[in-house]
């Protein structure tokens, strides 16, 4: 659950995704965990790579100097490409591709429990484990 104290959570995040997906993921996560803080969103809708890169940097700036994970929807996409520029300017940022709701919820619930690289390792595992074939009852 996001921190309920007056201070900010240990880790912040930015979701960078196509169209309305970033905002939809943030909204879905808030339905699961409650109020979501220190999690910004950037859409690729209507902007060039340079515009998106500037938006990603601005989002990281708004979140302050705390370590930050940038969640992108697809590796190799405009969202990922525009986010990679942030690594040069912000050594306290890591980028994870393939964001999904279980990964995001885990981040929000456990981001005060781990340092940046520990959380990245945790989220990579969580994301992989959430992709599974579900089988219904057999006849």
N, CA, C and O atoms as a GROMACS GRO file, in nm:
protein
  556
    1UNK      N    1   0.085  -0.117   0.000
    1UNK     CA    2   0.000   0.000   0.000
    1UNK      C    3   0.090   0.123   0.000
    1UNK      O    4   0.194   0.122   0.065
    2UNK      N    5   0.052   0.230  -0.071
    2UNK     CA    6   0.134   0.350  -0.068
    2UNK      C    7   0.145   0.402   0.074
    2UNK      O    8   0.056   0.380   0.156
    3UNK      N    9   0.251   0.468   0.101
    3UNK     CA   10   0.272   0.519   0.235
    3UNK      C   11   0.159   0.609   0.279
    3UNK      O   12   0.109   0.690   0.200
    4UNK      N   13   0.117   0.598   0.403
    4UNK     CA   14   0.011   0.683   0.455
    4UNK      C   15   0.069   0.792   0.544
    4UNK      O   16  -0.004   0.876   0.596
    5UNK      N   17   0.199   0.790   0.560
    5UNK     CA   18   0.264   0.895   0.637
    5UNK      C   19   0.269   1.021   0.553
    5UNK      O   20   0.244   1.017   0.433
    6UNK      N   21   0.302   1.132   0.616
    6UNK     CA   22   0.311   1.258   0.544
    6UNK      C   23   0.434   1.266   0.455
    6UNK      O   24   0.439   1.348   0.364
    7UNK      N   25   0.533   1.181   0.481
    7UNK     CA   26   0.651   1.185   0.396
    7UNK      C   27   0.629   1.102   0.271
    7UNK      O   28   0.540   1.017   0.266
    8UNK      N   29   0.710   1.126   0.171
    8UNK     CA   30   0.696   1.060   0.041
    8UNK      C   31   0.748   0.917   0.049
    8UNK      O   32   0.831   0.885   0.134
    9UNK      N   33   0.699   0.832  -0.041
    9UNK     CA   34   0.750   0.694  -0.044
    9UNK      C   35   0.897   0.692  -0.084
    9UNK      O   36   0.948   0.786  -0.146
   10UNK      N   37   0.964   0.584  -0.050
   10UNK     CA   38   1.107   0.568  -0.077
   10UNK      C   39   1.138   0.573  -0.227
   10UNK      O   40   1.236   0.634  -0.267
   11UNK      N   41   1.055   0.508  -0.309
   11UNK     CA   42   1.075   0.502  -0.452
   11UNK      C   43   0.957   0.566  -0.524
   11UNK      O   44   0.842   0.550  -0.483
   12UNK      N   45   0.986   0.638  -0.631
   12UNK     CA   46   0.881   0.695  -0.714
   12UNK      C   47   0.876   0.621  -0.846
   12UNK      O   48   0.961   0.537  -0.874
   13UNK      N   49   0.775   0.652  -0.927
   13UNK     CA   50   0.762   0.584  -1.055
   13UNK      C   51   0.697   0.672  -1.160
   13UNK      O   52   0.625   0.768  -1.129
   14UNK      N   53   0.723   0.637  -1.284
   14UNK     CA   54   0.659   0.700  -1.399
   14UNK      C   55   0.617   0.588  -1.493
   14UNK      O   56   0.697   0.499  -1.523
   15UNK      N   57   0.493   0.592  -1.539
   15UNK     CA   58   0.446   0.497  -1.639
   15UNK      C   59   0.446   0.570  -1.773
   15UNK      O   60   0.384   0.675  -1.786
   16UNK      N   61   0.514   0.513  -1.872
   16UNK     CA   62   0.520   0.572  -2.006
   16UNK      C   63   0.463   0.468  -2.102
   16UNK      O   64   0.520   0.360  -2.119
   17UNK      N   65   0.350   0.503  -2.164
   17UNK     CA   66   0.282   0.403  -2.246
   17UNK      C   67   0.206   0.467  -2.362
   17UNK      O   68   0.190   0.589  -2.370
   18UNK      N   69   0.162   0.382  -2.451
   18UNK     CA   70   0.089   0.425  -2.570
   18UNK      C   71  -0.053   0.469  -2.534
   18UNK      O   72  -0.120   0.407  -2.451
   19UNK      N   73  -0.097   0.576  -2.598
   19UNK     CA   74  -0.234   0.624  -2.582
   19UNK      C   75  -0.271   0.643  -2.436
   19UNK      O   76  -0.194   0.700  -2.359
   20UNK      N   77  -0.390   0.596  -2.398
   20UNK     CA   78  -0.438   0.615  -2.259
   20UNK      C   79  -0.393   0.506  -2.162
   20UNK      O   80  -0.440   0.502  -2.048
   21UNK      N   81  -0.304   0.416  -2.206
   21UNK     CA   82  -0.268   0.301  -2.122
   21UNK      C   83  -0.203   0.342  -1.990
   21UNK      O   84  -0.234   0.283  -1.886
   22UNK      N   85  -0.114   0.440  -1.991
   22UNK     CA   86  -0.046   0.479  -1.866
   22UNK      C   87  -0.146   0.525  -1.762
   22UNK      O   88  -0.139   0.483  -1.646
   23UNK      N   89  -0.237   0.610  -1.801
   23UNK     CA   90  -0.338   0.660  -1.705
   23UNK      C   91  -0.430   0.546  -1.662
   23UNK      O   92  -0.470   0.541  -1.545
   24UNK      N   93  -0.465   0.457  -1.753
   24UNK     CA   94  -0.551   0.344  -1.719
   24UNK      C   95  -0.483   0.250  -1.619
   24UNK      O   96  -0.548   0.202  -1.526
   25UNK      N   97  -0.354   0.224  -1.637
   25UNK     CA   98  -0.281   0.140  -1.542
   25UNK      C   99  -0.275   0.205  -1.404
   25UNK      O  100  -0.292   0.139  -1.302
   26UNK      N  101  -0.250   0.336  -1.402
   26UNK     CA  102  -0.247   0.408  -1.274
   26UNK      C  103  -0.383   0.401  -1.205
   26UNK      O  104  -0.391   0.376  -1.085
   27UNK      N  105  -0.490   0.422  -1.281
   27UNK     CA  106  -0.625   0.417  -1.225
   27UNK      C  107  -0.658   0.277  -1.175
   27UNK      O  108  -0.716   0.262  -1.067
   28UNK      N  109  -0.622   0.174  -1.252
   28UNK     CA  110  -0.648   0.036  -1.209
   28UNK      C  111  -0.571   0.004  -1.081
   28UNK      O  112  -0.625  -0.060  -0.990
   29UNK      N  113  -0.446   0.046  -1.075
   29UNK     CA  114  -0.366   0.021  -0.954
   29UNK      C  115  -0.427   0.090  -0.833
   29UNK      O  116  -0.426   0.035  -0.723
   30UNK      N  117  -0.480   0.209  -0.852
   30UNK     CA  118  -0.539   0.281  -0.738
   30UNK      C  119  -0.666   0.212  -0.690
   30UNK      O  120  -0.701   0.223  -0.572
   31UNK      N  121  -0.736   0.141  -0.779
   31UNK     CA  122  -0.852   0.064  -0.735
   31UNK      C  123  -0.811  -0.052  -0.646
   31UNK      O  124  -0.888  -0.095  -0.560
   32UNK      N  125  -0.691  -0.102  -0.668
   32UNK     CA  126  -0.643  -0.216  -0.589
   32UNK      C  127  -0.582  -0.170  -0.457
   32UNK      O  128  -0.612  -0.227  -0.352
   33UNK      N  129  -0.498  -0.066  -0.460
   33UNK     CA  130  -0.422  -0.028  -0.342
   33UNK      C  131  -0.471   0.098  -0.272
   33UNK      O  132  -0.423   0.130  -0.163
   34UNK      N  133  -0.563   0.170  -0.331
   34UNK     CA  134  -0.608   0.296  -0.274
   34UNK      C  135  -0.531   0.413  -0.334
   34UNK      O  136  -0.482   0.404  -0.446
   35UNK      N  137  -0.522   0.519  -0.261
   35UNK     CA  138  -0.457   0.640  -0.312
   35UNK      C  139  -0.315   0.612  -0.359
   35UNK      O  140  -0.237   0.545  -0.291
   36UNK      N  141  -0.283   0.664  -0.476
   36UNK     CA  142  -0.151   0.644  -0.534
   36UNK      C  143  -0.079   0.778  -0.539
   36UNK      O  144  -0.130   0.875  -0.596
   37UNK      N  145   0.039   0.783  -0.479
   37UNK     CA  146   0.121   0.903  -0.482
   37UNK      C  147   0.255   0.872  -0.546
   37UNK      O  148   0.294   0.756  -0.557
   38UNK      N  149   0.325   0.976  -0.587
   38UNK     CA  150   0.460   0.963  -0.644
   38UNK      C  151   0.464   0.864  -0.760
   38UNK      O  152   0.559   0.788  -0.774
   39UNK      N  153   0.359   0.866  -0.842
   39UNK     CA  154   0.352   0.784  -0.963
   39UNK      C  155   0.292   0.870  -1.073
   39UNK      O  156   0.172   0.896  -1.074
   40UNK      N  157   0.376   0.914  -1.165
   40UNK     CA  158   0.333   1.004  -1.273
   40UNK      C  159   0.310   0.922  -1.399
   40UNK      O  160   0.353   0.806  -1.407
   41UNK      N  161   0.243   0.980  -1.497
   41UNK     CA  162   0.216   0.912  -1.623
   41UNK      C  163   0.253   1.001  -1.741
   41UNK      O  164   0.241   1.123  -1.736
   42UNK      N  165   0.298   0.935  -1.848
   42UNK     CA  166   0.329   1.003  -1.974
   42UNK      C  167   0.274   0.918  -2.086
   42UNK      O  168   0.293   0.796  -2.089
   43UNK      N  169   0.204   0.981  -2.180
   43UNK     CA  170   0.151   0.913  -2.297
   43UNK      C  171   0.230   0.952  -2.420
   43UNK      O  172   0.285   1.062  -2.427
   44UNK      N  173   0.236   0.862  -2.517
   44UNK     CA  174   0.304   0.895  -2.641
   44UNK      C  175   0.211   0.965  -2.739
   44UNK      O  176   0.252   1.000  -2.850
   45UNK      N  177   0.088   0.988  -2.700
   45UNK     CA  178  -0.013   1.043  -2.790
   45UNK      C  179   0.023   1.184  -2.836
   45UNK      O  180   0.035   1.277  -2.756
   46UNK      N  181   0.040   1.198  -2.966
   46UNK     CA  182   0.056   1.329  -3.027
   46UNK      C  183   0.190   1.398  -3.012
   46UNK      O  184   0.199   1.518  -3.037
   47UNK      N  185   0.292   1.327  -2.971
   47UNK     CA  186   0.421   1.392  -2.952
   47UNK      C  187   0.533   1.322  -3.026
   47UNK      O  188   0.526   1.203  -3.056
   48UNK      N  189   0.636   1.399  -3.056
   48UNK     CA  190   0.756   1.341  -3.116
   48UNK      C  191   0.838   1.272  -3.008
   48UNK      O  192   0.808   1.284  -2.890
   49UNK      N  193   0.941   1.200  -3.048
   49UNK     CA  194   1.031   1.137  -2.951
   49UNK      C  195   1.093   1.241  -2.860
   49UNK      O  196   1.107   1.219  -2.740
   50UNK      N  197   1.131   1.355  -2.916
   50UNK     CA  198   1.192   1.461  -2.836
   50UNK      C  199   1.092   1.517  -2.735
   50UNK      O  200   1.127   1.544  -2.621
   51UNK      N  201   0.966   1.535  -2.778
   51UNK     CA  202   0.862   1.584  -2.687
   51UNK      C  203   0.840   1.485  -2.573
   51UNK      O  204   0.830   1.523  -2.456
   52UNK      N  205   0.833   1.357  -2.609
   52UNK     CA  206   0.812   1.255  -2.506
   52UNK      C  207   0.930   1.248  -2.410
   52UNK      O  208   0.910   1.236  -2.289
   53UNK      N  209   1.051   1.256  -2.462
   53UNK     CA  210   1.169   1.252  -2.376
   53UNK      C  211   1.165   1.369  -2.279
   53UNK      O  212   1.198   1.353  -2.161
   54UNK      N  213   1.125   1.486  -2.326
   54UNK     CA  214   1.114   1.603  -2.238
   54UNK      C  215   1.006   1.581  -2.133
   54UNK      O  216   1.023   1.622  -2.018
   55UNK      N  217   0.895   1.516  -2.171
   55UNK     CA  218   0.788   1.488  -2.074
   55UNK      C  219   0.835   1.388  -1.969
   55UNK      O  220   0.802   1.402  -1.851
   56UNK      N  221   0.910   1.287  -2.010
   56UNK     CA  222   0.962   1.189  -1.914
   56UNK      C  223   1.057   1.258  -1.817
   56UNK      O  224   1.047   1.236  -1.696
   57UNK      N  225   1.147   1.340  -1.868
   57UNK     CA  226   1.240   1.412  -1.779
   57UNK      C  227   1.165   1.505  -1.685
   57UNK      O  228   1.200   1.515  -1.567
   58UNK      N  229   1.061   1.572  -1.734
   58UNK     CA  230   0.982   1.661  -1.650
   58UNK      C  231   0.910   1.582  -1.540
   58UNK      O  232   0.901   1.628  -1.426
   59UNK      N  233   0.858   1.464  -1.575
   59UNK     CA  234   0.790   1.382  -1.474
   59UNK      C  235   0.888   1.338  -1.365
   59UNK      O  236   0.856   1.343  -1.247
   60UNK      N  237   1.007   1.297  -1.405
   60UNK     CA  238   1.109   1.257  -1.307
   60UNK      C  239   1.146   1.376  -1.219
   60UNK      O  240   1.161   1.361  -1.098
   61UNK      N  241   1.161   1.493  -1.279
   61UNK     CA  242   1.191   1.614  -1.202
   61UNK      C  243   1.081   1.644  -1.101
   61UNK      O  244   1.110   1.678  -0.986
   62UNK      N  245   0.955   1.631  -1.142
   62UNK     CA  246   0.842   1.659  -1.052
   62UNK      C  247   0.843   1.566  -0.931
   62UNK      O  248   0.804   1.606  -0.822
   63UNK      N  249   0.888   1.444  -0.952
   63UNK     CA  250   0.889   1.346  -0.843
   63UNK      C  251   1.003   1.367  -0.745
   63UNK      O  252   1.004   1.308  -0.637
   64UNK      N  253   1.099   1.450  -0.781
   64UNK     CA  254   1.207   1.483  -0.689
   64UNK      C  255   1.326   1.391  -0.703
   64UNK      O  256   1.333   1.308  -0.794
   65UNK      N  257   1.420   1.405  -0.611
   65UNK     CA  258   1.548   1.335  -0.625
   65UNK      C  259   1.547   1.188  -0.581
   65UNK      O  260   1.650   1.121  -0.594
   66UNK      N  261   1.437   1.138  -0.530
   66UNK     CA  262   1.435   0.999  -0.484
   66UNK      C  263   1.452   0.903  -0.601
   66UNK      O  264   1.419   0.940  -0.714
   67UNK      N  265   1.500   0.783  -0.577
   67UNK     CA  266   1.513   0.683  -0.684
   67UNK      C  267   1.378   0.661  -0.753
   67UNK      O  268   1.273   0.667  -0.690
   68UNK      N  269   1.385   0.635  -0.883
   68UNK     CA  270   1.264   0.628  -0.964
   68UNK      C  271   1.272   0.512  -1.063
   68UNK      O  272   1.377   0.486  -1.122
   69UNK      N  273   1.160   0.444  -1.080
   69UNK     CA  274   1.149   0.341  -1.181
   69UNK      C  275   1.054   0.391  -1.289
   69UNK      O  276   0.942   0.432  -1.260
   70UNK      N  277   1.101   0.388  -1.413
   70UNK     CA  278   1.017   0.423  -1.527
   70UNK      C  279   0.967   0.292  -1.587
   70UNK      O  280   1.045   0.208  -1.630
   71UNK      N  281   0.835   0.277  -1.588
   71UNK     CA  282   0.770   0.158  -1.642
   71UNK      C  283   0.726   0.190  -1.784
   71UNK      O  284   0.646   0.282  -1.804
   72UNK      N  285   0.774   0.116  -1.882
   72UNK     CA  286   0.730   0.135  -2.020
   72UNK      C  287   0.654   0.012  -2.066
   72UNK      O  288   0.675  -0.098  -2.016
   73UNK      N  289   0.564   0.034  -2.161
   73UNK     CA  290   0.477  -0.077  -2.201
   73UNK      C  291   0.544  -0.175  -2.295
   73UNK      O  292   0.514  -0.294  -2.291
   74UNK      N  293   0.636  -0.128  -2.379
   74UNK     CA  294   0.690  -0.217  -2.479
   74UNK      C  295   0.836  -0.184  -2.510
   74UNK      O  296   0.870  -0.070  -2.540
   75UNK      N  297   0.920  -0.284  -2.501
   75UNK     CA  298   1.062  -0.268  -2.534
   75UNK      C  299   1.076  -0.231  -2.681
   75UNK      O  300   1.009  -0.289  -2.767
   76UNK      N  301   1.163  -0.137  -2.711
   76UNK     CA  302   1.187  -0.096  -2.849
   76UNK      C  303   1.086   0.003  -2.903
   76UNK      O  304   1.098   0.046  -3.018
   77UNK      N  305   0.988   0.039  -2.825
   77UNK     CA  306   0.884   0.131  -2.869
   77UNK      C  307   0.928   0.276  -2.851
   77UNK      O  308   1.033   0.304  -2.793
   78UNK      N  309   0.845   0.368  -2.901
   78UNK     CA  310   0.873   0.510  -2.881
   78UNK      C  311   0.875   0.544  -2.732
   78UNK      O  312   0.950   0.632  -2.690
   79UNK      N  313   0.794   0.475  -2.654
   79UNK     CA  314   0.792   0.499  -2.509
   79UNK      C  315   0.926   0.462  -2.446
   79UNK      O  316   0.979   0.536  -2.364
   80UNK      N  317   0.978   0.347  -2.484
   80UNK     CA  318   1.108   0.303  -2.431
   80UNK      C  319   1.221   0.391  -2.481
   80UNK      O  320   1.308   0.431  -2.404
   81UNK      N  321   1.219   0.421  -2.610
   81UNK     CA  322   1.325   0.503  -2.669
   81UNK      C  323   1.330   0.640  -2.605
   81UNK      O  324   1.438   0.690  -2.573
   82UNK      N  325   1.214   0.702  -2.586
   82UNK     CA  326   1.212   0.835  -2.526
   82UNK      C  327   1.255   0.832  -2.380
   82UNK      O  328   1.310   0.930  -2.329
   83UNK      N  329   1.231   0.722  -2.312
   83UNK     CA  330   1.268   0.710  -2.171
   83UNK      C  331   1.418   0.685  -2.152
   83UNK      O  332   1.475   0.725  -2.050
   84UNK      N  333   1.480   0.621  -2.248
   84UNK     CA  334   1.623   0.588  -2.234
   84UNK      C  335   1.710   0.712  -2.218
   84UNK      O  336   1.815   0.706  -2.153
   85UNK      N  337   1.670   0.823  -2.275
   85UNK     CA  338   1.746   0.947  -2.259
   85UNK      C  339   1.754   0.993  -2.114
   85UNK      O  340   1.847   1.064  -2.077
   86UNK      N  341   1.658   0.952  -2.033
   86UNK     CA  342   1.657   0.991  -1.893
   86UNK      C  343   1.772   0.928  -1.816
   86UNK      O  344   1.816   0.982  -1.714
   87UNK      N  345   1.821   0.815  -1.863
   87UNK     CA  346   1.929   0.747  -1.792
   87UNK      C  347   2.057   0.830  -1.790
   87UNK      O  348   2.136   0.820  -1.696
   88UNK      N  349   2.076   0.910  -1.892
   88UNK     CA  350   2.195   0.995  -1.898
   88UNK      C  351   2.188   1.104  -1.792
   88UNK      O  352   2.286   1.131  -1.723
   89UNK      N  353   2.070   1.166  -1.780
   89UNK     CA  354   2.054   1.279  -1.689
   89UNK      C  355   2.022   1.238  -1.546
   89UNK      O  356   2.044   1.316  -1.454
   90UNK      N  357   1.971   1.118  -1.527
   90UNK     CA  358   1.924   1.076  -1.396
   90UNK      C  359   1.981   0.939  -1.359
   90UNK      O  360   1.921   0.837  -1.393
   91UNK      N  361   2.094   0.935  -1.291
   91UNK     CA  362   2.152   0.805  -1.255
   91UNK      C  363   2.068   0.728  -1.153
   91UNK      O  364   2.091   0.609  -1.130
   92UNK      N  365   1.971   0.794  -1.091
   92UNK     CA  366   1.885   0.728  -0.991
   92UNK      C  367   1.759   0.670  -1.054
   92UNK      O  368   1.662   0.642  -0.983
   93UNK      N  369   1.759   0.652  -1.186
   93UNK     CA  370   1.642   0.601  -1.259
   93UNK      C  371   1.675   0.466  -1.323
   93UNK      O  372   1.785   0.446  -1.375
   94UNK      N  373   1.579   0.374  -1.318
   94UNK     CA  374   1.588   0.248  -1.389
   94UNK      C  375   1.463   0.237  -1.477
   94UNK      O  376   1.358   0.289  -1.440
   95UNK      N  377   1.475   0.170  -1.591
   95UNK     CA  378   1.363   0.156  -1.683
   95UNK      C  379   1.329   0.008  -1.697
   95UNK      O  380   1.416  -0.074  -1.724
   96UNK      N  381   1.202  -0.025  -1.677
   96UNK     CA  382   1.153  -0.162  -1.693
   96UNK      C  383   1.050  -0.164  -1.805
   96UNK      O  384   0.958  -0.083  -1.806
   97UNK      N  385   1.064  -0.257  -1.898
   97UNK     CA  386   0.964  -0.268  -2.004
   97UNK      C  387   0.868  -0.382  -1.972
   97UNK      O  388   0.896  -0.469  -1.890
   98UNK      N  389   0.753  -0.378  -2.040
   98UNK     CA  390   0.653  -0.483  -2.021
   98UNK      C  391   0.570  -0.464  -1.896
   98UNK      O  392   0.528  -0.562  -1.835
   99UNK      N  393   0.544  -0.340  -1.858
   99UNK     CA  394   0.468  -0.315  -1.736
   99UNK      C  395   0.333  -0.385  -1.743
   99UNK      O  396   0.266  -0.386  -1.847
  100UNK      N  397   0.294  -0.443  -1.631
  100UNK     CA  398   0.161  -0.502  -1.619
  100UNK      C  399   0.106  -0.468  -1.481
  100UNK      O  400   0.180  -0.423  -1.393
  101UNK      N  401  -0.022  -0.491  -1.461
  101UNK     CA  402  -0.086  -0.450  -1.337
  101UNK      C  403  -0.028  -0.520  -1.213
  101UNK      O  404  -0.005  -0.451  -1.113
  102UNK      N  405  -0.002  -0.651  -1.214
  102UNK     CA  406   0.058  -0.712  -1.095
  102UNK      C  407   0.193  -0.650  -1.058
  102UNK      O  408   0.223  -0.633  -0.940
  103UNK      N  409   0.274  -0.618  -1.158
  103UNK     CA  410   0.403  -0.555  -1.135
  103UNK      C  411   0.385  -0.418  -1.069
  103UNK      O  412   0.453  -0.384  -0.973
  104UNK      N  413   0.292  -0.342  -1.123
  104UNK     CA  414   0.268  -0.208  -1.072
  104UNK      C  415   0.212  -0.210  -0.930
  104UNK      O  416   0.252  -0.130  -0.845
  105UNK      N  417   0.120  -0.300  -0.904
  105UNK     CA  418   0.062  -0.312  -0.769
  105UNK      C  419   0.170  -0.353  -0.670
  105UNK      O  420   0.177  -0.298  -0.560
  106UNK      N  421   0.254  -0.447  -0.707
  106UNK     CA  422   0.363  -0.489  -0.619
  106UNK      C  423   0.456  -0.372  -0.588
  106UNK      O  424   0.498  -0.353  -0.474
  107UNK      N  425   0.487  -0.294  -0.691
  107UNK     CA  426   0.570  -0.175  -0.671
  107UNK      C  427   0.507  -0.082  -0.568
  107UNK      O  428   0.574  -0.037  -0.475
  108UNK      N  429   0.380  -0.054  -0.582
  108UNK     CA  430   0.312   0.039  -0.492
  108UNK      C  431   0.303  -0.014  -0.349
  108UNK      O  432   0.314   0.062  -0.253
  109UNK      N  433   0.284  -0.144  -0.337
  109UNK     CA  434   0.272  -0.203  -0.203
  109UNK      C  435   0.406  -0.221  -0.132
  109UNK      O  436   0.410  -0.219  -0.009
  110UNK      N  437   0.514  -0.240  -0.206
  110UNK     CA  438   0.641  -0.276  -0.144
  110UNK      C  439   0.754  -0.174  -0.166
  110UNK      O  440   0.868  -0.203  -0.130
  111UNK      N  441   0.726  -0.058  -0.224
  111UNK     CA  442   0.833   0.034  -0.260
  111UNK      C  443   0.905   0.098  -0.142
  111UNK      O  444   1.012   0.157  -0.160
  112UNK      N  445   0.849   0.087  -0.025
  112UNK     CA  446   0.920   0.135   0.094
  112UNK      C  447   1.007   0.027   0.156
  112UNK      O  448   1.082   0.054   0.250
  113UNK      N  449   0.997  -0.095   0.106
  113UNK     CA  450   1.069  -0.210   0.164
  113UNK      C  451   1.202  -0.240   0.096
  113UNK      O  452   1.280  -0.320   0.148
  114UNK      N  453   1.229  -0.178  -0.018
  114UNK     CA  454   1.346  -0.215  -0.097
  114UNK      C  455   1.420  -0.092  -0.149
  114UNK      O  456   1.361   0.014  -0.166
  115UNK      N  457   1.549  -0.109  -0.172
  115UNK     CA  458   1.622  -0.003  -0.242
  115UNK      C  459   1.592  -0.018  -0.391
  115UNK      O  460   1.522  -0.111  -0.432
  116UNK      N  461   1.644   0.075  -0.472
  116UNK     CA  462   1.610   0.079  -0.613
  116UNK      C  463   1.641  -0.052  -0.686
  116UNK      O  464   1.554  -0.108  -0.751
  117UNK      N  465   1.762  -0.099  -0.674
  117UNK     CA  466   1.800  -0.220  -0.749
  117UNK      C  467   1.734  -0.345  -0.693
  117UNK      O  468   1.706  -0.439  -0.768
  118UNK      N  469   1.709  -0.349  -0.563
  118UNK     CA  470   1.634  -0.461  -0.505
  118UNK      C  471   1.491  -0.464  -0.556
  118UNK      O  472   1.437  -0.571  -0.584
  119UNK      N  473   1.431  -0.347  -0.568
  119UNK     CA  474   1.294  -0.340  -0.620
  119UNK      C  475   1.291  -0.379  -0.768
  119UNK      O  476   1.199  -0.449  -0.811
  120UNK      N  477   1.390  -0.336  -0.845
  120UNK     CA  478   1.395  -0.374  -0.986
  120UNK      C  479   1.399  -0.526  -1.000
  120UNK      O  480   1.324  -0.583  -1.080
  121UNK      N  481   1.484  -0.592  -0.924
  121UNK     CA  482   1.493  -0.739  -0.931
  121UNK      C  483   1.359  -0.802  -0.893
  121UNK      O  484   1.314  -0.897  -0.958
  122UNK      N  485   1.297  -0.751  -0.790
  122UNK     CA  486   1.168  -0.802  -0.745
  122UNK      C  487   1.061  -0.787  -0.853
  122UNK      O  488   0.984  -0.879  -0.880
  123UNK      N  489   1.057  -0.669  -0.916
  123UNK     CA  490   0.955  -0.642  -1.016
  123UNK      C  491   0.975  -0.723  -1.143
  123UNK      O  492   0.878  -0.765  -1.206
  124UNK      N  493   1.099  -0.746  -1.182
  124UNK     CA  494   1.124  -0.830  -1.298
  124UNK      C  495   1.068  -0.971  -1.274
  124UNK      O  496   1.005  -1.029  -1.362
  125UNK      N  497   1.092  -1.023  -1.157
  125UNK     CA  498   1.040  -1.156  -1.122
  125UNK      C  499   0.887  -1.154  -1.117
  125UNK      O  500   0.822  -1.245  -1.169
  126UNK      N  501   0.832  -1.052  -1.055
  126UNK     CA  502   0.686  -1.042  -1.041
  126UNK      C  503   0.620  -1.032  -1.179
  126UNK      O  504   0.518  -1.097  -1.204
  127UNK      N  505   0.678  -0.951  -1.266
  127UNK     CA  506   0.623  -0.935  -1.400
  127UNK      C  507   0.625  -1.065  -1.478
  127UNK      O  508   0.527  -1.100  -1.544
  128UNK      N  509   0.736  -1.137  -1.470
  128UNK     CA  510   0.747  -1.266  -1.541
  128UNK      C  511   0.647  -1.367  -1.486
  128UNK      O  512   0.583  -1.439  -1.563
  129UNK      N  513   0.634  -1.373  -1.356
  129UNK     CA  514   0.545  -1.471  -1.295
  129UNK      C  515   0.397  -1.442  -1.318
  129UNK      O  516   0.313  -1.531  -1.307
  130UNK      N  517   0.365  -1.318  -1.351
  130UNK     CA  518   0.224  -1.284  -1.373
  130UNK      C  519   0.175  -1.324  -1.511
  130UNK      O  520   0.054  -1.324  -1.537
  131UNK      N  521   0.266  -1.358  -1.600
  131UNK     CA  522   0.226  -1.402  -1.735
  131UNK      C  523   0.221  -1.554  -1.734
  131UNK      O  524   0.324  -1.621  -1.728
  132UNK      N  525   0.099  -1.607  -1.741
  132UNK     CA  526   0.080  -1.751  -1.732
  132UNK      C  527  -0.040  -1.794  -1.817
  132UNK      O  528  -0.130  -1.714  -1.845
  133UNK      N  529  -0.040  -1.918  -1.857
  133UNK     CA  530  -0.154  -1.977  -1.924
  133UNK      C  531  -0.250  -2.024  -1.815
  133UNK      O  532  -0.213  -2.101  -1.726
  134UNK      N  533  -0.373  -1.978  -1.822
  134UNK     CA  534  -0.475  -2.022  -1.728
  134UNK      C  535  -0.567  -2.121  -1.798
  134UNK      O  536  -0.617  -2.095  -1.907
  135UNK      N  537  -0.589  -2.233  -1.734
  135UNK     CA  538  -0.673  -2.337  -1.794
  135UNK      C  539  -0.800  -2.350  -1.713
  135UNK      O  540  -0.798  -2.352  -1.590
  136UNK      N  541  -0.910  -2.358  -1.784
  136UNK     CA  542  -1.039  -2.379  -1.720
  136UNK      C  543  -1.061  -2.526  -1.693
  136UNK      O  544  -0.976  -2.609  -1.723
  137UNK      N  545  -1.176  -2.557  -1.636
  137UNK     CA  546  -1.205  -2.699  -1.609
  137UNK      C  547  -1.214  -2.776  -1.739
  137UNK      O  548  -1.261  -2.725  -1.841
  138UNK      N  549  -1.169  -2.900  -1.735
  138UNK     CA  550  -1.174  -2.984  -1.854
  138UNK      C  551  -1.301  -3.068  -1.849
  138UNK      O  552  -1.349  -3.107  -1.743
  139UNK      N  553  -1.354  -3.095  -1.967
  139UNK     CA  554  -1.480  -3.172  -1.973
  139UNK      C  555  -1.452  -3.320  -1.976
  139UNK      O  556  -1.545  -3.400  -1.982
   0.00000   0.00000   0.00000
